[in-house]
């Protein structure tokens, strides 16, 4: 009974918990990241791509509109 529960917890973490945390981190740091940090971001997106695909229909991360001063 413990093995299926462990698989369920790990699958939930891989498909839901870590991708949500990754999306929040990416949204906060995308425009301020250095080259090494950006490489780590790309690796994490590659690693957790299935979870990001699961969440993609729900999450809307459009950039904020820029203010144009004339």
Secondary structure as the mmCIF struct_conf table of DSSP 4:
data_model
#
loop_
_struct_conf.conf_type_id
_struct_conf.id
_struct_conf.beg_label_comp_id
_struct_conf.beg_label_asym_id
_struct_conf.beg_label_seq_id
_struct_conf.end_label_comp_id
_struct_conf.end_label_asym_id
_struct_conf.end_label_seq_id
HELX_RH_AL_P HELX_RH_AL_P1 UNK A 2 UNK A 12
HELX_RH_PI_P HELX_RH_PI_P1 UNK A 13 UNK A 17
HELX_RH_AL_P HELX_RH_AL_P2 UNK A 18 UNK A 29
TURN_TY1_P TURN_TY1_P1 UNK A 30 UNK A 32
HELX_RH_AL_P HELX_RH_AL_P3 UNK A 35 UNK A 47
TURN_TY1_P TURN_TY1_P2 UNK A 48 UNK A 48
HELX_RH_AL_P HELX_RH_AL_P4 UNK A 49 UNK A 56
TURN_TY1_P TURN_TY1_P3 UNK A 57 UNK A 58
HELX_LH_PP_P HELX_LH_PP_P1 UNK A 62 UNK A 67
#
